[in-house]
């Protein structure tokens, strides 16, 4: 029996989205990004938003800061006494600054 060309075709139950080759922000572990954003927000309140981009000798200073926080964490101190935030969240924030500096050609030593 031939199909009627004018017949209404049923809508499929499954949609299509061509995103299999796109980056997946959902791979960021749940519950940790907020801690980093809290550190960044605190820094913005204390120094001004995006102040970190204008700090002289930023590459060395943010490396030193990340290293101090990582050393404190490694030594068993999980919360920074100055900010009340996770040392590891500070490490990640400082590493993000370093990555931004690298990507934007600020590579002074």
DOLO-41453 format. One record per residue (C-alpha): residue in three letters; x, y, z. Coordinates in Angstrom, 2 decimals, m for minus. Example, Ala and Ser with C-alpha at 12.3 -4.5 7.8 and 13.67 -1.06 7.14 Angstrom:
! DOLO-41453
<code->ala; u->12.30; v->m4.50; w->7.80>
<code->ser; u->13.67; v->m1.06; w->7.14>
This chain:
! DOLO-41453
<code->unk; u->0.00; v->0.00; w->0.00>
<code->unk; u->1.45; v->3.38; w->m1.02>
<code->unk; u->1.99; v->6.13; w->1.56>
<code->unk; u->m0.17; v->9.21; w->1.29>
<code->unk; u->2.22; v->12.13; w->0.53>
<code->unk; u->m0.11; v->14.51; w->2.39>
<code->unk; u->m0.31; v->12.42; w->5.55>
<code->unk; u->0.88; v->14.05; w->8.78>
<code->unk; u->4.08; v->12.39; w->9.93>
<code->unk; u->4.52; v->11.76; w->13.65>
<code->unk; u->7.08; v->13.89; w->15.47>
<code->unk; u->10.04; v->11.88; w->16.72>
<code->unk; u->10.42; v->11.60; w->20.48>
<code->unk; u->14.15; v->12.36; w->20.38>
<code->unk; u->15.59; v->15.69; w->19.34>
<code->unk; u->18.90; v->16.25; w->17.65>
<code->unk; u->21.71; v->18.57; w->18.73>
<code->unk; u->25.03; v->18.50; w->16.90>
<code->unk; u->27.34; v->19.15; w->19.84>
<code->unk; u->29.31; v->15.92; w->20.26>
<code->unk; u->32.54; v->17.65; w->19.21>
<code->unk; u->32.07; v->20.72; w->21.44>
<code->unk; u->33.84; v->21.30; w->24.74>
<code->unk; u->32.00; v->20.06; w->27.82>
<code->unk; u->31.77; v->22.50; w->30.72>
<code->unk; u->29.76; v->19.79; w->32.46>
<code->unk; u->33.07; v->17.99; w->33.10>
<code->unk; u->33.99; v->20.57; w->35.76>
<code->unk; u->33.47; v->18.71; w->39.04>
<code->unk; u->30.26; v->19.81; w->40.72>
<code->unk; u->30.58; v->22.05; w->43.74>
<code->unk; u->34.13; v->23.36; w->43.20>
<code->unk; u->33.70; v->26.18; w->40.73>
<code->unk; u->31.71; v->28.18; w->43.27>
<code->unk; u->34.66; v->28.13; w->45.69>
<code->unk; u->36.94; v->29.61; w->43.02>
<code->unk; u->34.38; v->32.25; w->42.07>
<code->unk; u->34.06; v->33.19; w->45.76>
<code->unk; u->37.84; v->33.77; w->45.90>
<code->unk; u->37.62; v->35.91; w->42.74>
<code->unk; u->34.66; v->37.85; w->44.14>
<code->unk; u->36.50; v->38.50; w->47.41>
<code->unk; u->39.49; v->39.74; w->45.40>
<code->unk; u->37.27; v->42.02; w->43.37>
<code->unk; u->35.82; v->43.55; w->46.52>
<code->unk; u->39.25; v->43.97; w->48.11>
<code->unk; u->41.27; v->45.21; w->45.13>
<code->unk; u->38.73; v->45.98; w->42.38>
<code->unk; u->37.47; v->43.80; w->39.56>
<code->unk; u->40.20; v->42.81; w->37.11>
<code->unk; u->42.89; v->44.57; w->39.17>
<code->unk; u->44.95; v->41.40; w->38.90>
<code->unk; u->45.52; v->42.19; w->35.19>
<code->unk; u->47.45; v->45.36; w->36.08>
<code->unk; u->49.71; v->44.08; w->38.88>
<code->unk; u->53.41; v->44.70; w->38.12>
<code->unk; u->55.49; v->41.53; w->37.77>
<code->unk; u->52.21; v->39.61; w->37.84>
<code->unk; u->53.55; v->36.33; w->36.49>
<code->unk; u->56.06; v->35.90; w->39.31>
<code->unk; u->53.74; v->37.25; w->41.99>
<code->unk; u->50.80; v->34.99; w->41.08>
<code->unk; u->53.13; v->32.00; w->40.81>
<code->unk; u->54.44; v->32.81; w->44.29>
<code->unk; u->50.90; v->33.24; w->45.65>
<code->unk; u->49.73; v->29.94; w->44.13>
<code->unk; u->52.80; v->28.20; w->45.54>
<code->unk; u->52.25; v->29.63; w->49.04>
<code->unk; u->48.63; v->28.46; w->49.04>
<code->unk; u->49.59; v->25.03; w->47.73>
<code->unk; u->52.33; v->24.69; w->50.33>
<code->unk; u->49.91; v->25.66; w->53.11>
<code->unk; u->47.42; v->23.09; w->51.87>
<code->unk; u->50.15; v->20.44; w->51.54>
<code->unk; u->51.20; v->21.20; w->55.12>
<code->unk; u->47.69; v->20.38; w->56.34>
<code->unk; u->46.06; v->23.82; w->56.49>
<code->unk; u->43.00; v->23.58; w->54.25>
<code->unk; u->41.46; v->27.01; w->54.88>
<code->unk; u->43.32; v->30.28; w->54.36>
<code->unk; u->43.09; v->32.14; w->57.70>
<code->unk; u->43.04; v->35.54; w->55.95>
<code->unk; u->40.12; v->34.88; w->53.61>
<code->unk; u->38.39; v->31.93; w->55.24>
<code->unk; u->38.40; v->30.22; w->51.83>
<code->unk; u->39.99; v->27.00; w->50.62>
<code->unk; u->43.70; v->27.23; w->49.86>
<code->unk; u->43.07; v->25.08; w->46.78>
<code->unk; u->40.46; v->27.57; w->45.50>
<code->unk; u->43.15; v->30.24; w->45.81>
<code->unk; u->45.60; v->28.02; w->43.91>
<code->unk; u->43.09; v->27.60; w->41.09>
<code->unk; u->42.33; v->31.33; w->40.96>
<code->unk; u->46.04; v->32.15; w->40.77>
<code->unk; u->46.58; v->29.48; w->38.11>
<code->unk; u->43.74; v->31.03; w->36.10>
<code->unk; u->45.51; v->34.40; w->36.30>
<code->unk; u->48.73; v->32.79; w->35.10>
<code->unk; u->46.93; v->31.08; w->32.23>
<code->unk; u->45.30; v->34.37; w->31.21>
<code->unk; u->48.67; v->36.14; w->31.34>
<code->unk; u->50.22; v->33.42; w->29.18>
<code->unk; u->47.39; v->33.48; w->26.64>
<code->unk; u->47.49; v->37.26; w->26.43>
<code->unk; u->51.23; v->37.54; w->25.94>
<code->unk; u->52.18; v->38.83; w->29.38>
<code->unk; u->55.21; v->36.66; w->29.97>
<code->unk; u->57.68; v->38.84; w->31.86>
<code->unk; u->60.06; v->36.99; w->34.14>
